[in-house]
Amino acid sequence: MKKRMATLLAVAMLTMATSSMALSIPPGTFTEGAVTFSNFTFVLTNNGNSTPTSLSGVAITPEFLGANPGFAINGGFSAQGLGSDVDLIVKYTATSTSLISDVDLAFDGSVLTQKALASVTEDVYTDSSLSTLLGQIKVKTPSPLSNDINLSTPEYSVYVTKDINLDALSCGGTVTLSDIDQAFSLNTPIPTPEPGTMVLLGIGMLGLAVCGKRRMNKET
């Protein structure tokens, strides 16, 4: 039952994604909603019968997951046969005008035959030196295909390391992956009243108090 619920949630997240045009690697700096994504780096390694063999087979698509801004990593990821694996490490910075409080992650990894594994592990840091961890999130086959975490402290800027890995663990093992969705939940700040507004409110309250006192005097 838990596996079915995780699968349905992952499908729902993928379905809710509202996408823009795909960007080639490296994507440079782009903004989706209130979040700006920048400082992308990519390290791709392959062994055996695995894809993609170059970053030309990978794209980034800015998108919303529901109301949350983020992006998707798209590509024909696969590993087939013992000794075959592919690993892509992506690092980037997310900066927002509102506090980033929550991280959402979903993917469509699928084991087609025998023993194999696909996973995406993401570490979120508060500093560019990657020394202070705010949280870690992971999705994998067969479950969970989607996940979300609350950061230990909300931040306006976070530094992310994402590790995408596919590994065929047996001679007949085959695993594929084509879409990884990433989004961030934001804390909307409560507006602070302007000083002039507070003064007017105080005058209004004082006026109500005076009127109330006069009415009481007339009644007595």
Secondary structure, 3 states (H helix, E strand, C coil): CHHHHHHHHHHHHHHHEEECCCEECCCCCEEECCEEEEEEEEEEEEECCEECCCHHHEEEEEEEECCEEEEEEEEEEEEECCCEEEEEEEEEEEEEEEEEEEEEEEECCEEEECCEEEEEEEEEECCCCCCCEEEEEEEECCCCCEEEEEEEEEEEEEEEEEEEEEEECCCCCEEEEEEEEEEEEEECCCCCCCHHHHHHHHHHHHHHHHHHHHHHHHHC
